[in-house]
Amino acid sequence: MYDLGLNKLKRRGFLQAFEKAGFEIVSETVNAVEEASKLMPLFRLLNKIPGLEDYTTVNM
């Protein structure tokens, strides 16, 4: 999973870092870069299941 992206952080870790820095997130897009993995269609589908977002987000 480390090779897929997000610098070894989970989605939640990225969001917390932005919040801690004082940024306001007004829009979020996940798994938008199709070339990041051949499994991207599966990740996008699984990402819709609550609780799996941290494990199925490859890029933001």
Buried (B, 14 or more C-beta within 10 A) or exposed (E): EEEEBBEEBBBEEBBEEBEEEEEEEEEEEBBEEEEBBEEBEEBBEBBEEEEEBBEBBBBB
